[in-house]
Amino acid sequence: MGCDMQRNNESKVEMRQRVLDLQNQVDELKDLVNTLLSVIVEEPDGVHTGAAPSIPGHPHSNYCM
């Protein structure tokens, strides 16, 4: 019976460690997604700063490079 309790405690410790590892991965992915969204939303086509090439005779919006 003592062996079963020890094995049960070890599996609980392993489960907690696995949950912590998964939470760390989720946090890292959240940071990555937020960074990517910031880059995408910030200036998708460069038109606002003039960094994007423009098509002569066409408006400076409604197209993306």
N, C-alpha and C positions, 0 to 999 in steps of 0.2 A: 504494500500500500504506500509506503514512503517513496518508493521509486516512481509510482504513478504521479504523486504530488509534485515531485521534483521535475518530472518530465512536463507536467502541466504548467508549472511555473516557468520553465525554460521556454515553452511555446508561447506563453504570454509575453515574455521579455522579447522574444523574436518578433512577435506580432506588433508590439509597441515600436520596435526599431523599424520594422517595415513601414508602419504608418508614418513615422517621422520622416523616413526616406521619401515616401510618396508625397508628403506635405512639402518637403523641400523642393521636389521636382515641380510640383504644382506652382509654388511660389516663383521659381525660376521661369517657368513658362508664362506666368502672368506678367512678369517683368518684360520678357521678350515680346509678348503680344502688345503690351502697352507701348513699348519702344517702337515697334513696327507701325502701330496705329498712329503714333505721333508723327512719324516720318511720312506716312501716307497722307494724313489729314493736313499736315503743315503746309505743304506746297506741292501738290501732285504734278503740276506741269511746268513749274518755273515761270509762268507768265507774270506773276506779281512782281518779280524782281527783274524781269527782262532776261533771265537766264535761258529761257526756252526760245528757240528760233521761231520767228513768226512767218506766216505765209503772206506775202505781199497782197494787199487788196482784200484780205479776210479779217474778220474780227479776232481779237486777242482772247477769245474764250470759246468754250464748247468744243475744244479738241485737246487731246492730251498726248504728250510725247512718250 
